[in-house]
Amino acid sequence: MEQIKVTLVKSLIGSKKDQIATAHSLGLYKPGDSRMQPDNAQTQGKVKKIVHLVTVSK
């Protein structure tokens, strides 16, 4: 299965609770944190919810 790298580039301070929970579910806690995630519909939905806080690369 293909993987994508998700990196938190902005702080979660001031974000809505559901956006913070989404970032935490991806394993992102502090700016600069990166995690490899499977490239599937579930991950794409999570990324779409916090697209303004993260960058995505293959």
PDB file of N, CA, C and O in Angstrom:
ATOM      1  N   MET A   1       0.842  -1.186   0.000  1.00  0.00           N
ATOM      2  CA  MET A   1       0.000   0.000   0.000  1.00  0.00           C
ATOM      3  C   MET A   1       0.888   1.251   0.000  1.00  0.00           C
ATOM      4  O   MET A   1       1.935   1.284   0.647  1.00  0.00           O
ATOM      5  N   GLU A   2       0.465   2.236  -0.711  1.00  0.00           N
ATOM      6  CA  GLU A   2       1.226   3.465  -0.805  1.00  0.00           C
ATOM      7  C   GLU A   2       1.110   4.280   0.482  1.00  0.00           C
ATOM      8  O   GLU A   2       0.085   4.246   1.163  1.00  0.00           O
ATOM      9  N   GLN A   3       2.169   5.006   0.799  1.00  0.00           N
ATOM     10  CA  GLN A   3       2.233   5.808   2.017  1.00  0.00           C
ATOM     11  C   GLN A   3       2.382   7.280   1.649  1.00  0.00           C
ATOM     12  O   GLN A   3       2.955   7.619   0.613  1.00  0.00           O
ATOM     13  N   ILE A   4       1.859   8.150   2.512  1.00  0.00           N
ATOM     14  CA  ILE A   4       2.083   9.589   2.372  1.00  0.00           C
ATOM     15  C   ILE A   4       2.700  10.104   3.668  1.00  0.00           C
ATOM     16  O   ILE A   4       2.460   9.558   4.744  1.00  0.00           O
ATOM     17  N   LYS A   5       3.489  11.148   3.550  1.00  0.00           N
ATOM     18  CA  LYS A   5       4.113  11.757   4.717  1.00  0.00           C
ATOM     19  C   LYS A   5       3.324  13.018   5.056  1.00  0.00           C
ATOM     20  O   LYS A   5       3.200  13.922   4.229  1.00  0.00           O
ATOM     21  N   VAL A   6       2.794  13.073   6.271  1.00  0.00           N
ATOM     22  CA  VAL A   6       2.010  14.215   6.732  1.00  0.00           C
ATOM     23  C   VAL A   6       2.844  14.947   7.780  1.00  0.00           C
ATOM     24  O   VAL A   6       3.296  14.334   8.747  1.00  0.00           O
ATOM     25  N   THR A   7       3.053  16.254   7.597  1.00  0.00           N
ATOM     26  CA  THR A   7       3.861  17.062   8.502  1.00  0.00           C
ATOM     27  C   THR A   7       3.037  18.220   9.036  1.00  0.00           C
ATOM     28  O   THR A   7       2.407  18.944   8.266  1.00  0.00           O
ATOM     29  N   LEU A   8       3.037  18.399  10.351  1.00  0.00           N
ATOM     30  CA  LEU A   8       2.351  19.526  10.975  1.00  0.00           C
ATOM     31  C   LEU A   8       3.254  20.752  10.852  1.00  0.00           C
ATOM     32  O   LEU A   8       4.376  20.747  11.359  1.00  0.00           O
ATOM     33  N   VAL A   9       2.774  21.806  10.181  1.00  0.00           N
ATOM     34  CA  VAL A   9       3.607  22.990   9.959  1.00  0.00           C
ATOM     35  C   VAL A   9       3.145  24.189  10.779  1.00  0.00           C
ATOM     36  O   VAL A   9       3.893  25.154  10.937  1.00  0.00           O
ATOM     37  N   LYS A  10       1.931  24.141  11.297  1.00  0.00           N
ATOM     38  CA  LYS A  10       1.434  25.232  12.130  1.00  0.00           C
ATOM     39  C   LYS A  10       1.009  24.687  13.479  1.00  0.00           C
ATOM     40  O   LYS A  10       0.660  23.513  13.607  1.00  0.00           O
ATOM     41  N   SER A  11       1.042  25.541  14.474  1.00  0.00           N
ATOM     42  CA  SER A  11       0.672  25.155  15.830  1.00  0.00           C
ATOM     43  C   SER A  11      -0.821  24.851  15.923  1.00  0.00           C
ATOM     44  O   SER A  11      -1.630  25.395  15.172  1.00  0.00           O
ATOM     45  N   LEU A  12      -1.161  23.982  16.848  1.00  0.00           N
ATOM     46  CA  LEU A  12      -2.561  23.637  17.088  1.00  0.00           C
ATOM     47  C   LEU A  12      -3.246  24.624  18.037  1.00  0.00           C
ATOM     48  O   LEU A  12      -4.454  24.529  18.255  1.00  0.00           O
ATOM     49  N   ILE A  13      -2.495  25.562  18.598  1.00  0.00           N
ATOM     50  CA  ILE A  13      -3.069  26.554  19.500  1.00  0.00           C
ATOM     51  C   ILE A  13      -4.093  27.388  18.745  1.00  0.00           C
ATOM     52  O   ILE A  13      -3.801  27.918  17.673  1.00  0.00           O
ATOM     53  N   GLY A  14      -5.285  27.503  19.300  1.00  0.00           N
ATOM     54  CA  GLY A  14      -6.345  28.280  18.687  1.00  0.00           C
ATOM     55  C   GLY A  14      -7.196  27.490  17.711  1.00  0.00           C
ATOM     56  O   GLY A  14      -8.181  28.008  17.186  1.00  0.00           O
ATOM     57  N   SER A  15      -6.825  26.235  17.462  1.00  0.00           N
ATOM     58  CA  SER A  15      -7.621  25.398  16.563  1.00  0.00           C
ATOM     59  C   SER A  15      -8.828  24.844  17.301  1.00  0.00           C
ATOM     60  O   SER A  15      -8.849  24.792  18.530  1.00  0.00           O
ATOM     61  N   LYS A  16      -9.829  24.432  16.540  1.00  0.00           N
ATOM     62  CA  LYS A  16     -11.019  23.831  17.127  1.00  0.00           C
ATOM     63  C   LYS A  16     -10.673  22.466  17.708  1.00  0.00           C
ATOM     64  O   LYS A  16      -9.711  21.822  17.289  1.00  0.00           O
ATOM     65  N   LYS A  17     -11.472  22.040  18.674  1.00  0.00           N
ATOM     66  CA  LYS A  17     -11.203  20.769  19.355  1.00  0.00           C
ATOM     67  C   LYS A  17     -11.204  19.588  18.389  1.00  0.00           C
ATOM     68  O   LYS A  17     -10.390  18.676  18.528  1.00  0.00           O
ATOM     69  N   ASP A  18     -12.104  19.596  17.421  1.00  0.00           N
ATOM     70  CA  ASP A  18     -12.144  18.471  16.485  1.00  0.00           C
ATOM     71  C   ASP A  18     -10.921  18.455  15.569  1.00  0.00           C
ATOM     72  O   ASP A  18     -10.474  17.384  15.157  1.00  0.00           O
ATOM     73  N   GLN A  19     -10.371  19.638  15.245  1.00  0.00           N
ATOM     74  CA  GLN A  19      -9.169  19.693  14.424  1.00  0.00           C
ATOM     75  C   GLN A  19      -7.958  19.203  15.221  1.00  0.00           C
ATOM     76  O   GLN A  19      -7.093  18.519  14.674  1.00  0.00           O
ATOM     77  N   ILE A  20      -7.893  19.547  16.496  1.00  0.00           N
ATOM     78  CA  ILE A  20      -6.810  19.070  17.354  1.00  0.00           C
ATOM     79  C   ILE A  20      -6.885  17.550  17.470  1.00  0.00           C
ATOM     80  O   ILE A  20      -5.866  16.865  17.383  1.00  0.00           O
ATOM     81  N   ALA A  21      -8.091  17.027  17.666  1.00  0.00           N
ATOM     82  CA  ALA A  21      -8.272  15.579  17.774  1.00  0.00           C
ATOM     83  C   ALA A  21      -7.872  14.877  16.479  1.00  0.00           C
ATOM     84  O   ALA A  21      -7.296  13.790  16.514  1.00  0.00           O
ATOM     85  N   THR A  22      -8.171  15.488  15.352  1.00  0.00           N
ATOM     86  CA  THR A  22      -7.794  14.908  14.061  1.00  0.00           C
ATOM     87  C   THR A  22      -6.278  14.868  13.915  1.00  0.00           C
ATOM     88  O   THR A  22      -5.726  13.864  13.466  1.00  0.00           O
ATOM     89  N   ALA A  23      -5.603  15.949  14.289  1.00  0.00           N
ATOM     90  CA  ALA A  23      -4.135  15.979  14.219  1.00  0.00           C
ATOM     91  C   ALA A  23      -3.547  14.911  15.137  1.00  0.00           C
ATOM     92  O   ALA A  23      -2.608  14.214  14.753  1.00  0.00           O
ATOM     93  N   HIS A  24      -4.085  14.778  16.331  1.00  0.00           N
ATOM     94  CA  HIS A  24      -3.580  13.775  17.265  1.00  0.00           C
ATOM     95  C   HIS A  24      -3.817  12.357  16.731  1.00  0.00           C
ATOM     96  O   HIS A  24      -2.987  11.472  16.940  1.00  0.00           O
ATOM     97  N   SER A  25      -4.939  12.138  16.048  1.00  0.00           N
ATOM     98  CA  SER A  25      -5.207  10.812  15.500  1.00  0.00           C
ATOM     99  C   SER A  25      -4.220  10.457  14.390  1.00  0.00           C
ATOM    100  O   SER A  25      -3.999   9.280  14.106  1.00  0.00           O
ATOM    101  N   LEU A  26      -3.631  11.467  13.766  1.00  0.00           N
ATOM    102  CA  LEU A  26      -2.596  11.245  12.759  1.00  0.00           C
ATOM    103  C   LEU A  26      -1.208  11.142  13.392  1.00  0.00           C
ATOM    104  O   LEU A  26      -0.228  10.888  12.692  1.00  0.00           O
ATOM    105  N   GLY A  27      -1.117  11.337  14.705  1.00  0.00           N
ATOM    106  CA  GLY A  27       0.166  11.259  15.401  1.00  0.00           C
ATOM    107  C   GLY A  27       0.938  12.559  15.385  1.00  0.00           C
ATOM    108  O   GLY A  27       2.154  12.555  15.576  1.00  0.00           O
ATOM    109  N   LEU A  28       0.254  13.680  15.159  1.00  0.00           N
ATOM    110  CA  LEU A  28       0.893  14.996  15.075  1.00  0.00           C
ATOM    111  C   LEU A  28       0.548  15.804  16.316  1.00  0.00           C
ATOM    112  O   LEU A  28      -0.625  16.055  16.593  1.00  0.00           O
ATOM    113  N   TYR A  29       1.570  16.212  17.064  1.00  0.00           N
ATOM    114  CA  TYR A  29       1.343  16.932  18.312  1.00  0.00           C
ATOM    115  C   TYR A  29       1.994  18.319  18.333  1.00  0.00           C
ATOM    116  O   TYR A  29       1.412  19.273  18.850  1.00  0.00           O
ATOM    117  N   LYS A  30       3.204  18.427  17.768  1.00  0.00           N
ATOM    118  CA  LYS A  30       3.930  19.690  17.766  1.00  0.00           C
ATOM    119  C   LYS A  30       4.303  20.057  16.333  1.00  0.00           C
ATOM    120  O   LYS A  30       4.461  19.172  15.492  1.00  0.00           O
ATOM    121  N   PRO A  31       4.446  21.350  16.045  1.00  0.00           N
ATOM    122  CA  PRO A  31       4.909  21.725  14.700  1.00  0.00           C
ATOM    123  C   PRO A  31       6.241  21.048  14.393  1.00  0.00           C
ATOM    124  O   PRO A  31       7.152  21.027  15.221  1.00  0.00           O
ATOM    125  N   GLY A  32       6.331  20.506  13.204  1.00  0.00           N
ATOM    126  CA  GLY A  32       7.526  19.780  12.803  1.00  0.00           C
ATOM    127  C   GLY A  32       7.365  18.274  12.884  1.00  0.00           C
ATOM    128  O   GLY A  32       8.160  17.541  12.296  1.00  0.00           O
ATOM    129  N   ASP A  33       6.352  17.792  13.601  1.00  0.00           N
ATOM    130  CA  ASP A  33       6.098  16.353  13.681  1.00  0.00           C
ATOM    131  C   ASP A  33       5.681  15.822  12.312  1.00  0.00           C
ATOM    132  O   ASP A  33       4.866  16.436  11.624  1.00  0.00           O
ATOM    133  N   SER A  34       6.239  14.686  11.923  1.00  0.00           N
ATOM    134  CA  SER A  34       5.896  14.028  10.661  1.00  0.00           C
ATOM    135  C   SER A  34       5.569  12.572  10.929  1.00  0.00           C
ATOM    136  O   SER A  34       6.164  11.936  11.799  1.00  0.00           O
ATOM    137  N   ARG A  35       4.614  12.055  10.168  1.00  0.00           N
ATOM    138  CA  ARG A  35       4.252  10.648  10.271  1.00  0.00           C
ATOM    139  C   ARG A  35       3.928  10.118   8.883  1.00  0.00           C
ATOM    140  O   ARG A  35       3.394  10.832   8.034  1.00  0.00           O
ATOM    141  N   MET A  36       4.258   8.869   8.674  1.00  0.00           N
ATOM    142  CA  MET A  36       3.879   8.177   7.456  1.00  0.00           C
ATOM    143  C   MET A  36       2.507   7.561   7.697  1.00  0.00           C
ATOM    144  O   MET A  36       2.286   6.898   8.710  1.00  0.00           O
ATOM    145  N   GLN A  37       1.592   7.782   6.766  1.00  0.00           N
ATOM    146  CA  GLN A  37       0.231   7.272   6.881  1.00  0.00           C
ATOM    147  C   GLN A  37      -0.132   6.560   5.584  1.00  0.00           C
ATOM    148  O   GLN A  37       0.388   6.911   4.525  1.00  0.00           O
ATOM    149  N   PRO A  38      -1.019   5.563   5.648  1.00  0.00           N
ATOM    150  CA  PRO A  38      -1.466   4.914   4.416  1.00  0.00           C
ATOM    151  C   PRO A  38      -2.273   5.886   3.560  1.00  0.00           C
ATOM    152  O   PRO A  38      -3.036   6.699   4.083  1.00  0.00           O
ATOM    153  N   ASP A  39      -2.101   5.798   2.262  1.00  0.00           N
ATOM    154  CA  ASP A  39      -2.817   6.692   1.347  1.00  0.00           C
ATOM    155  C   ASP A  39      -4.172   6.071   1.020  1.00  0.00           C
ATOM    156  O   ASP A  39      -4.337   5.421  -0.013  1.00  0.00           O
ATOM    157  N   ASN A  40      -5.142   6.280   1.916  1.00  0.00           N
ATOM    158  CA  ASN A  40      -6.491   5.748   1.707  1.00  0.00           C
ATOM    159  C   ASN A  40      -7.522   6.846   1.965  1.00  0.00           C
ATOM    160  O   ASN A  40      -7.164   7.970   2.316  1.00  0.00           O
ATOM    161  N   ALA A  41      -8.776   6.522   1.792  1.00  0.00           N
ATOM    162  CA  ALA A  41      -9.845   7.516   1.920  1.00  0.00           C
ATOM    163  C   ALA A  41      -9.934   8.077   3.330  1.00  0.00           C
ATOM    164  O   ALA A  41     -10.210   9.263   3.504  1.00  0.00           O
ATOM    165  N   GLN A  42      -9.704   7.244   4.338  1.00  0.00           N
ATOM    166  CA  GLN A  42      -9.789   7.700   5.722  1.00  0.00           C
ATOM    167  C   GLN A  42      -8.724   8.757   6.017  1.00  0.00           C
ATOM    168  O   GLN A  42      -9.021   9.793   6.612  1.00  0.00           O
ATOM    169  N   THR A  43      -7.498   8.495   5.605  1.00  0.00           N
ATOM    170  CA  THR A  43      -6.413   9.453   5.831  1.00  0.00           C
ATOM    171  C   THR A  43      -6.643  10.724   5.029  1.00  0.00           C
ATOM    172  O   THR A  43      -6.411  11.822   5.534  1.00  0.00           O
ATOM    173  N   GLN A  44      -7.095  10.593   3.790  1.00  0.00           N
ATOM    174  CA  GLN A  44      -7.365  11.768   2.963  1.00  0.00           C
ATOM    175  C   GLN A  44      -8.430  12.656   3.592  1.00  0.00           C
ATOM    176  O   GLN A  44      -8.335  13.881   3.513  1.00  0.00           O
ATOM    177  N   GLY A  45      -9.440  12.058   4.213  1.00  0.00           N
ATOM    178  CA  GLY A  45     -10.477  12.833   4.891  1.00  0.00           C
ATOM    179  C   GLY A  45      -9.932  13.588   6.084  1.00  0.00           C
ATOM    180  O   GLY A  45     -10.303  14.738   6.318  1.00  0.00           O
ATOM    181  N   LYS A  46      -9.054  12.949   6.838  1.00  0.00           N
ATOM    182  CA  LYS A  46      -8.438  13.609   7.997  1.00  0.00           C
ATOM    183  C   LYS A  46      -7.580  14.786   7.550  1.00  0.00           C
ATOM    184  O   LYS A  46      -7.630  15.868   8.136  1.00  0.00           O
ATOM    185  N   VAL A  47      -6.786  14.555   6.495  1.00  0.00           N
ATOM    186  CA  VAL A  47      -5.916  15.615   5.984  1.00  0.00           C
ATOM    187  C   VAL A  47      -6.758  16.780   5.471  1.00  0.00           C
ATOM    188  O   VAL A  47      -6.403  17.939   5.683  1.00  0.00           O
ATOM    189  N   LYS A  48      -7.854  16.488   4.810  1.00  0.00           N
ATOM    190  CA  LYS A  48      -8.717  17.544   4.273  1.00  0.00           C
ATOM    191  C   LYS A  48      -9.278  18.419   5.391  1.00  0.00           C
ATOM    192  O   LYS A  48      -9.479  19.618   5.198  1.00  0.00           O
ATOM    193  N   LYS A  49      -9.531  17.828   6.558  1.00  0.00           N
ATOM    194  CA  LYS A  49     -10.091  18.566   7.685  1.00  0.00           C
ATOM    195  C   LYS A  49      -9.081  19.567   8.261  1.00  0.00           C
ATOM    196  O   LYS A  49      -9.470  20.620   8.766  1.00  0.00           O
ATOM    197  N   ILE A  50      -7.777  19.237   8.185  1.00  0.00           N
ATOM    198  CA  ILE A  50      -6.755  20.116   8.761  1.00  0.00           C
ATOM    199  C   ILE A  50      -5.731  20.549   7.712  1.00  0.00           C
ATOM    200  O   ILE A  50      -4.558  20.748   8.027  1.00  0.00           O
ATOM    201  N   VAL A  51      -6.179  20.693   6.468  1.00  0.00           N
ATOM    202  CA  VAL A  51      -5.277  21.003   5.357  1.00  0.00           C
ATOM    203  C   VAL A  51      -4.507  22.308   5.580  1.00  0.00           C
ATOM    204  O   VAL A  51      -3.398  22.461   5.070  1.00  0.00           O
ATOM    205  N   HIS A  52      -5.081  23.246   6.335  1.00  0.00           N
ATOM    206  CA  HIS A  52      -4.408  24.530   6.581  1.00  0.00           C
ATOM    207  C   HIS A  52      -3.309  24.425   7.624  1.00  0.00           C
ATOM    208  O   HIS A  52      -2.571  25.387   7.836  1.00  0.00           O
ATOM    209  N   LEU A  53      -3.182  23.273   8.282  1.00  0.00           N
ATOM    210  CA  LEU A  53      -2.172  23.086   9.334  1.00  0.00           C
ATOM    211  C   LEU A  53      -1.041  22.132   8.916  1.00  0.00           C
ATOM    212  O   LEU A  53      -0.017  22.056   9.596  1.00  0.00           O
ATOM    213  N   VAL A  54      -1.218  21.411   7.812  1.00  0.00           N
ATOM    214  CA  VAL A  54      -0.268  20.366   7.448  1.00  0.00           C
ATOM    215  C   VAL A  54       0.216  20.514   6.006  1.00  0.00           C
ATOM    216  O   VAL A  54      -0.376  21.227   5.196  1.00  0.00           O
ATOM    217  N   THR A  55       1.320  19.810   5.714  1.00  0.00           N
ATOM    218  CA  THR A  55       1.752  19.604   4.346  1.00  0.00           C
ATOM    219  C   THR A  55       1.801  18.104   4.112  1.00  0.00           C
ATOM    220  O   THR A  55       2.026  17.326   5.038  1.00  0.00           O
ATOM    221  N   VAL A  56       1.588  17.707   2.866  1.00  0.00           N
ATOM    222  CA  VAL A  56       1.558  16.298   2.516  1.00  0.00           C
ATOM    223  C   VAL A  56       2.527  16.065   1.361  1.00  0.00           C
ATOM    224  O   VAL A  56       2.554  16.823   0.392  1.00  0.00           O
ATOM    225  N   SER A  57       3.320  15.005   1.484  1.00  0.00           N
ATOM    226  CA  SER A  57       4.217  14.611   0.403  1.00  0.00           C
ATOM    227  C   SER A  57       4.215  13.094   0.308  1.00  0.00           C
ATOM    228  O   SER A  57       3.814  12.402   1.244  1.00  0.00           O
ATOM    229  N   LYS A  58       4.661  12.591  -0.815  1.00  0.00           N
ATOM    230  CA  LYS A  58       4.670  11.126  -1.041  1.00  0.00           C
ATOM    231  C   LYS A  58       5.965  10.526  -0.589  1.00  0.00           C
ATOM    232  O   LYS A  58       6.156   9.315  -0.698  1.00  0.00           O
TER     233      LYS A  58
END
